[in-house]
Amino acid sequence: DIEYEVAEQGSSQIQLQGGYGGGGFIGTLGLSFNNFAIKDIFKKEAYKPVPRGDGQSLALRLQASQFFQTYSFSFSEPWLGGKKPFQLSTSVSYSKQFLFNSITRRADKSRRFNIFGVTVGLATRLTEPDDFFTLSQALSYQNYDLRNYNTGLFTFGDGTSNNLSYTIGLSRNNLTIDPIFPTGGSSFTASAKFSFPYSLVNGVDYKALKDERDNLDPTDPDDFARIGEIDQERFKWLEFYKIKFKADWYTSLFKIGTKDLVLRPSLEFGFLGAYNNDRGVIPFERFFVGGDGLGNFALDGREIVQLRGYPNQSLSSTDGGSIYNKFSLELRYPITLGAQAKIYALTFLEGGQSVNSFRDFNPFDVRRSAGVGLRIFMPAFGLLGIDFGHAFDDLPDGSVPRKWETHFIIGQQF
């Protein structure tokens, strides 16, 4: 007979990070417990230093600069019911953004944009068509509160918008050997996010509002105020649908010695649409393409799409795009894949674009780039990297970008 004595181990993390960007210091404080046991939360003897053993995740995070503050709390249970992988996840967040004062070069805290959000999600593995599929669903609500916050994107500087939406996603992941450096398999994700079609039942004549708005002069103070009132009515409850798709493939071309040279092609597509064209596409949830993809904050629901070789978010308009697509081809070679550190070099070709109408959308009319990079993964720090990208095309506004851009990568993979 063999007896095993098992002791639960913690995998908690403390994140303390500081940096300079966006015109000021950015500080981050995070605390995460990755083997939490919420059922023992009221048992004094379980605090060593926290209850653990059930594989649950609990995280608290604070990020702040002079221009924004973000507070978030999340909890997930990977085995709801205890019989099979069925994940329940919840999160609550509160954010503040302050408008930049061009005279003082500081944040004007009397002009702010606050967001409260809550999300509840469920995810489960499927057995059909095979065991690699996962179905996920989420219900989320955000309240956007603007106070004296006039920008080009939000014509109503004082008011609120509400975003109640449902998201369903289907993914398939059969990556082989090592999730940090896969040598085979593929990963596909498709999702749809949509709100209730309020314009079908609320009785508002959005065509009349659109016609009135089109006849107003935004340079006239009275007309501009009326435009804000109309847009407050249009976007009081956000009405939209959003489709996204992403696919990655990994193929080992041949071995150099004992190491695989891996080819990784990928493609992405996203579309933000409106049920009612008179009501229009919402000013939230838009796509911003270009750069390293490391958005410091995304208070308006924006999605930052990385495209190396160009400045951050430079391939979209100031207000973001409602359609984007991206192609990427990457060649990877491992330097070391040890347990303490995994290091690999890469070279890439990629291209992408962002537009606001299918009339302007040509999937092959993209801004192109190429470059080289390096990735380092260590368990204590996660994924770190650096890329040097060369731009081949002008920016959408006609300006010429720097031919080489340096991108620092933290906690994500291309």
N, C-alpha and C positions, 0 to 999 in steps of 0.2 A: 504494500500500500504506500502511496505517495501522498503526502499532505502539503498543500500550498497555502501559505499565509499571505494574503493580499492586503495591501494598504493603499487606500485611495490617494492619488497624487494630484496636486493642484497644477494648473497651467495658467495661472493668472498673470496679467501684464499691467504695468504702469507705463503710460506714454507721457513724456514731458518733452515738448518740442518747441523750438523758437526759430523764427526766420524773418527775413525782410522781403517784402514784396507788396506790390500794389500801392506803393507810397508810404509804407509804414511797417512797424513790427507786428508780426503775427505770432501769437502764442497758443499752444494747444496743451491741454491737460486731459488725459484719458485714463480710465480705470476699467479693466475688463476681467471678468471671472469666467473661464471657459470650461470649468467642470463643476458648475454650481449645482446645489440641491435645494430647491425652494421649499420642499416639504419639511426640511429641518430648520427653517428660518427662525422658528420660535424655540428651538432646543439650545439651551445655553452651552451644553457640552459639545455641540457640533461646530462651534466657532474655533477653527484651528488654521488660519484665523477666520475663515468663513466656512459655512456649510458646503460640502462638496461630495461628488460621487455619482451624480445623475447625468452628467454630460450636458447640462443646460448652460446657456450663455447669458450673461448679464453684463451690460456695459453702460458706463456713464462717460460723457464727453463734453468738454467745454473748449471752444475755440473763439478767440477774440483778437481784434485789432482796433484801431481808432475808427474804422469805417464799418465794422460789423461785429456782431456777437451771436454765437450759436450754442445752444444747450440741447443735449439729446440724451435720451434714455431708451435702451432696447433690451428685450428679453426674448429668448427662443428656447423651445422645448423640442428636441429632435425626435423623440419617441413618444408622442402623445398617445395615450392608451396603453403603452408599454408592450405592444405585441408586434409592431412592424414600423419601419421608418415612416413617420407621419409628422411632419414638422409644423409647429405653431410658432409664429413669430409676431412680436408686437413692438411698436416703437412710438415714442412721443418726442416731439421736438418743438423748440421755440427759438426764433431767430429775429434779430434786429439788423437793419441796414440803415446807415446814415448817408445823406447826400453830401457829395464833395463840394466844398466852397472854394471856387477858383480864386477868390481874393485872398483869403487867409491860408489857403492850401491845407486846410484841415477839414475834419468832418463837422458838419452842421447838425447837431443833435436835435434841433428843433424841426428838422425835416427828416422824417424817418419812414421806414417801410418794415412792418412787423408781420411775421408769419407764425401761426400756430398749426401744427400738424400732428395727426395720429393715423397709424396704419396697423391693420391686422391682416396677417397672411397665413395661408396653409399651403403645404407642398407635400406631395407623396410620389413615391416611385410607382411606375406602371409595369405590368408584366406583358402587355401587348403594345405594339407589335414585337418588342423584345424587352429585356430587363434594363436597357440603358436609358429608357425614357423617364422623364419627370414632369408631372403636371403641377403647376403652381397657380394660386389665385390670391388676390389681395383686394381689400376694400380700404380706401384711404380718404381722408378729409383734410383739407387745408383751408385756413382762413387768412386772407391777405388784407392787411389793414394799412392804408396809406394816409399819412398825415403831412400835408404841405410838401408832397414828394412829386413834383412835376418833372418828368423826363420826356424824351422823344417817344419812349415806348408806352408810358402811362399818361394819357392825356387828361385823366382825372387825377388831380393831385391829392384830393381828399375823398376818401370813400373806401369801400370794402368789396372784395370779391371772394366767392366761395367755390371750392373745387371738391366736389364729391364724385369719386370715380371708382370704377371696378377694373381690375387688370387680370387677364388670364394669359398664362404663358405655357408653352410646350418646349421642352429641351431634350436633346439627346447627346450624351457624352460617353464615348468609349475610348478615351485617350489611354495609351498603353505605357506601361513601365513606370514612368515618373511624371507626376503632374507639373513639376518645375521645368523639366526638359523632356517632353513627350517625343517619342520616336515613331509613333504611328497612331492611327485612329483619327477621329474627327469630333467636332463639337458644333452643334446647331442649336440656335435659340430663336424662337418666334414668339412674339407677344402682341396683344391687342389691349389697349387701354381706352375706355370710353366713359362718358358721362351720360346722364339721363337726357333725352331730347326735350328740354324744357319748352322750346319754342312751339312745340306741337300742342301744348296744353295751357300755357300761361296767358294767351290772348293778346300778347303784345304785337303790334304791327311793325315788324323790324324793317320792312321795305320803306315805310313812311319815314322811319328814323334815319335810314340810310340815305334816302333822297334829301331829307333836310340837312343831314351832315355834309353831303356833297356840295350843297349850295352855300355853305358857310365859309367865311374867310378866316383861316387860323391866325392871320396877322392882326385881326381886329380883336381887342380885348373882350368885348361882349360876345362875339362869335366864338372865340376860343373857350370862354366859360361855358357856353352852350354845348360845344363839342364835348367838353368834359362831362357834362350832365348826360348827354346821349350815350357816351361810352360807359359811364357808370351803369346805365340801364342795360346796355348790351352785355356787360361782363359781370353783372352782380352775381349770377350763378354761371360758372363757366360751362360751355357746351362744346364738346369736341370729341374726336376719336383719333387715336394714335396707333400706327402700325409700325413695328420694328422687326428686323430680321438680321441675324448675324451668323456666319458660318466660318469655321476654321478646319483645315485639313493638315495633317502631319504625315510626311513620307520620308523614310530613310533612303537616301539616294544610293549611298555606298559607304563602306567603312574606310576610315583612314587610320591604319593600325587597328586598335580595338574600339575606336570611337566612331559614332554615327554622324555623318553629315546630313542634316535634316532640312527639308524644304517645307515651308509653311505658307501656303496661299490662304487668303481670307477675303471676305467681302461683307459689306454692311449696307443696310438701307433703312431709312426712316421717313415716315410721312405723317404730318399733323394736318387733319382735315376738319371741316365744319359740316354739320348737318344742314344748316340754313345759310346759304351764301349771302343773304341780306344781313344776317347777324355777323358773319365774317369769322376768320380764323382768330383765335384768342391770342393775346400778347404774352401768354405764359407757355411753359412746356416746350419751348423752341430749341432748335439745334444750333450750336455754335462750333464751327469746324476750324481746325488749325492748331498747331503747336503741340505741347507735351501732354495735353489732356488733363492736367492737374488743376482743376478749378478749385480756388480757395473756398468758394461758397456758391450755391445755386439756389438763391432764395426764391426766384420766380419759377422754379421747376425746370430750369434750362438743363440741357444735356450737353456736356462738353465732349466733343469728338476729336480725338487726337489725329493729327496729320503732320508728321515730322518734316522739318525743312522750312516751315513757315512760322511767323510769329503767332502767339496764342490768339485764337478766335478771329484771325485775320481773314479767313475765307468765307465769312458770313457777314451780313449787314449788321449795323449797330443793334438792331432789334432781333437778330437771329433769323434763321431760315425755317421754313415749314417742311422742306424736303431736303434730304441729303443722301449721298451714296459715297462709298469709299471702297477701293481695291488695294490690296497689299500683297506683296510677295517677299518673303523673308527666308534667308539661308542662314542656318545656325550650326555652330560647331562647338562642342564642349571642350573647355580647357581642363576642368576637373569636375567630377560629380561626387565628391566625398560627402560624408555624413555631416561634417561641420560646415562645409561651404561648397556651394555649386556655382561654378563660373562658366559662362559661355560667351563667345563672340558672335556677332551677327552682321549681316549686310542686308539692305532692304531697298525695294522699289515700291512706291505707293502713289496713289492719286485719289483726289476726292473733290467734292463740290457741295455747295449749299445754295438753294434757290427758294423762291417763295411761290412759284406757280409751275404747274406741269407744262404750261406753254413755254417756259424757259428751261425745262429740264431735258437734258441730253445726257444719258448715263455715261457716255464716253468723252464728254467735254469736261475734263477734270484738270485740276492743278496738280502737277506731277513733282515728285521729289525722289531723291536717292541718298543713301548714306551708309554709315557703319555705326556699330554700337557695341556695348559691353554690358552684361548683366551679372550681378552677384547676389546669390541668395544665401543668407545665414539665418538660422532659426531665431536668433536673438533680435535681429533687425528686420527680417522680411526681405523683400526683393528691392534691390537698389540697382541703378544703372545710369548710363550716360549714352546719348546718341549725338552724332554729328550729321545733320541733314543738309542737302544741297537742293535749293529750289530751282526749277526750270521755267516757271511761268510767272507772269505779273499777277499782282493781287487784283481782286474784282474791281477796285476803285481806279485801276490803271497805274498805280504806283509800283515801283520795282523793289522787291524785297532784297534783303541781304542775301548773298548767294549761299552763305553757310549759317545755320542756326545750331546752337548747342542746347540740348534738352536734358534735364536731369529727371530721372524716373524714380518714383518712390511708391512702392506698394501696388504696382500694377504690371500687367504683361501686355506687350503688343503682339 
